Every structure is written in structure tokens, then in C-alpha cells.
Amino acid sequence: RLQPELIVTHRLALEEAAMGYKMFDQKQDNCRKVILVPGAAAGTLGPDYV
């Protein structure tokens, strides 16, 4: 069974996609996988610390 929560490190608003790609590309903040959330307000989501 797949467990995506093991690799998802950040959740960002859809309008923050460019920032999320930059974070992933440059491995900022230990970024491994970004999930984009349509309808979320920019700045209301961030790192997933599970």
C-alpha cells in the first residue's frame, strides 16, 4: 500500500506553484514533495510536519 504522507513535505496554495517548484528544485527547507491545494489562500499552508 502506498503511503504518500511519507514523502509529502509541503502543501501550498495553487497560486504558489512557482514558489513550490523553486523550493523543490533547490531542495529548500528539506522539500521533497509539494502538494498544491486549489482554493487555499496563499500563505495559509506550508510545511507538513507529521
C-alpha positions as CSV (number, residue, x, y, z in Angstrom):
1,R,0.0,0.0,0.0
2,L,1.3,3.4,-0.9
3,Q,1.8,6.0,1.9
4,P,2.2,9.4,0.2
5,E,2.3,11.1,3.6
6,L,5.8,9.7,4.0
7,I,7.1,11.9,1.1
8,V,4.8,14.9,1.1
9,T,6.7,17.7,2.9
10,H,4.8,20.8,1.9
11,R,1.3,21.9,1.0
12,L,0.8,25.2,-0.9
13,A,-2.0,27.2,-2.5
14,L,-2.3,26.7,-6.2
15,E,-1.2,30.3,-6.8
16,E,2.1,29.5,-5.0
17,A,3.0,26.8,-7.5
18,A,6.1,28.6,-8.9
19,M,7.4,29.1,-5.3
20,G,6.8,25.4,-4.6
21,Y,8.7,24.3,-7.7
22,K,11.6,26.6,-6.8
23,M,11.6,25.1,-3.2
24,F,11.6,21.6,-4.7
25,D,14.2,22.3,-7.3
26,Q,16.6,23.9,-4.9
27,K,15.8,21.5,-2.0
28,Q,15.0,24.4,0.3
29,D,13.5,23.6,3.7
30,N,14.2,19.9,3.1
31,C,11.5,19.9,0.4
32,R,10.8,16.5,-1.2
33,K,7.2,16.7,-2.5
34,V,4.8,19.6,-2.8
35,I,1.0,19.2,-2.9
36,L,-0.9,22.1,-4.5
37,V,-4.3,22.8,-2.9
38,P,-6.8,24.6,-5.1
39,G,-8.9,27.2,-3.3
40,A,-6.5,27.6,-0.4
41,A,-5.4,31.2,0.3
42,A,-1.7,32.0,-0.3
43,G,0.3,31.9,2.9
44,T,-2.2,29.7,4.8
45,L,-0.4,26.4,4.2
46,G,3.2,25.3,4.4
47,P,5.4,22.5,5.6
48,D,3.9,19.2,6.7
49,Y,5.5,18.2,10.0
50,V,3.8,14.9,10.7
